[in-house]
Amino acid sequence: MTWNCKKRLRELNEEIRYYPGPIAGCDVQFEWLLEERIRLSNLLKESEIGLLALNSRCS
């Protein structure tokens, strides 16, 4: 799961990087890309925190 999230996050960052600029603030697709990037970043942080907690309990 983590690998898929990281891959998708890289793809989103690439898509956002090359997104046409002038209408970005009014563009529903662009706003969705930003929201999806935030969601995936948060999901990765949560999974990494969970792995760290699990590893500390197993040590």
Phi, psi and omega in degrees: 000314182300317180298317179297319179296317180295320179296314181295321179297318176299317179297317179297316179300320179294317179296318179295320181302321184257013180290138179300137191279314197302327185251017187304320182294339182253004189264119182297317180298317180296316178300320178296318179301316179296317179295320180294321177297317178297315180299313180294320178299316179295320178298317178295318179299315180298318181291323177293320177296318178297319178294319178298317179295318179296316179296322181290329177286331182277347183278000000 
